[in-house]
Amino acid sequence: MKKLLLIQPSPYQKDGNVVKKKKLYFVGLSLPLLAALTPDDWEVELIYEVIEDVPFDTDADLIGVSTMGHGIIRSIDIAKEFRKRGKTVIMGGYMASIMPSEAVKYCDSLVVGDAELVWQDLLLDFISGELKKTYEKPLPNGYFSTPLPRFDLLKGKNIGDFLPVQAGRGCPNSCSFCSVSCLYKGRYIKRPLDEVIRDIEQIKSLGYKKILLLDDNIFSDRVYLNKLLDTFIKLKINWMSQCEITIGKDDQLLRKLYESGCQTLSFGLESTSRESLLSMDKAWARPDEYDKLIQNIRNHGIDVSTEMVVGGEGDTLESIKKTKDFIEKNKISVPRFYILTPFPGTRFFDQIKASGRLVNNDIYSYDGTSAVYKPKNMTPEELTKAYWELYGDLFTIKSILKRNILRREILKTPFRYIFNMFVNLYYREQIKRRITPNIF
Ligand code: B12
C-alpha cells in the first residue's frame, strides 16, 4: 500500500518560530477533502502543523503540502526538507495557485487551483514515474461534486467543536486585492444540496453540531442560499460563515438565517472610506449604510464580526484612528484588521507594481502586518504604526468591556459575549507582542 502524507503548515512568527497552538479551533477542509479524493489503496495521514509536529522521518511515499498566504514560506521550507530527504513533494492551495511560476520551483509538482479534477491523474502519474510539473483544471461553472471528506482522519486531533463544510466556492464580486477573485475570476460554483446534507449528517453522526461554512460569500446566489437554509433548518445545526454586508438589506433571508441556526456572520467591510473602497473595485460596498445594515443583522439575532484593512487610497492617519469610533459605535465584539497588502497574482499587486509604489519586493514577507507599498496619504512607516495603534486602542480593557459586556444582547446570549470577551483578552496579549490576531 502506498502512503500519502498531507500537511497544512503553520506560518512563522516574527521571532522565526512556527506558530503553535494547543487547539485548532477552525479546521479547513483541504486536507480531509484531498484524502477523500485519494483512492482506497492509499493510506493517508493528515498533519496540522499548528497543533502537531511534522514527521520528517515519515515512511510516506508522497508528501502533499498546502499553502495559505504568508504561511507559504513555511510550506516551502517543509517542501525543501522533504526533497532533501529524497521524497516527492506536491504543492497546492491558494497561495501557490496565485503565484504558480514561483511556487513550482520548490516542489516536484504543483496543483493550481481546484484539485478535484486532477488529483487522481496526478497519483497515477506518480506511480508510473511520469509526474508533470503542473496540473490545472478548474471546476466548470454550475454545480460541482466532491466526495465525503475524510472527517474520520481528524479523530484524536485537538480541534474545536466546529467542523468545516463548503457549499460554494468563489464569489461574484471582483475586489482587486482579493485572492478569491484572482483564482475564481468572479465565478461562484456550488455543490448539490444533497451532498451538503450528506456531509452535515456525517458530521452530526461524529457527535459534532457546529458547522463552519467555509464559503467565501454565502450571499452569492440568493436562490441557492434560500434552499440551503431550508436544509439547515431541518438538520438543526449551529453554524457561522462569511458574506457580503448587503445581506443586511434582506429581512426575509435574515429571518431564515436565524431560524437555520446561523450564529455569527463575518463581513469583509475593508474600510469606512468610500474612496478606498472605490479604488479596491468594491464600489458595491457603501460605508454610509454600514451602521444600518449591521444593526439590522443583529436585530435578527445574528452576531456580526468584521475584517477590515487600513492603507487604502482614501485613508489618512486621522481616518485610521477614527476607525476605532466606528467599531465601538457598532459594538463589534471581535474586530480584525490587516494592512492592505498586494498579494502577488492579484490585480492590486499589478497596479501597485506598475505605479512604482512597491517598497518591499520580498513577497514572502507579506503578512498583512507591515506596509509593503507607499500609501497615498502617509509613509509606509506611518501606516504600520497607525495599524498597531488602532489595534492597541481597540484592545484596551475599557474598549473590550464596551464592545462585549456593556451591550443589550448580553442578556439574550451571555455565553457568546463572555466567550468573545476572552477571545478579546487573548487578542490583547497577541497585539502587545505585535502578533496580528487570527481566528486560529
Ligand atoms: C479555514 C481557513 C483558515 C484556517 C485554516 C485552518 C487549518 N490549518 O486547517 C485558519 C483560520 C487557521 C486560517 C489561517 C490563515 N489563512 Co485562511 N482560510 C481558510 C478558508 C476560509 C477555508 C480553507 C478551506 O478549507 N477551503 C476549502 C478547500 C476545499 O479549498 P482549498 O483550501 O482552496 O483547497 C482546494 C485547492 O486549493 C487544493 N489544495 C489545497 N491545498 C492543497 C494541497 C495540495 C498538496 C494539493 C495537491 C492541493 C491543495 O485542493 C482543494 C480542493 O480543490 C480560506 C478561504 C477559502 N475559501 O478557501 C481562507 C484562506 C485560504 N486563508 C487565507 C489566509 C491569508 C490565511 C492566513 C495567512 C491569515 C493570516 N494573516 O494569518 C492564515 C495562514 C495560516 C496558515 N496555516 O498558513 C487566504 C489565502 C490567500 C492566499 N493568497 O493565499 C484565504 C483564501 C482567505 C481569503 N479570502 O483571502 N485560514
Residues whose N, C-alpha, C, O or C-beta is under 5 A from the ligand:
A	BS01	B12	Q8 P9 S10 P11 F26 V27 G28 L29 S30 L33 G64 V65 S66 T67 M68 G69 H70 G71 I90 M91 G92 G93 Y94 M95 V111 G113 D114 A115 E116 S179 V180 L214 D216 F343 D367 G368 N438 I439 F440
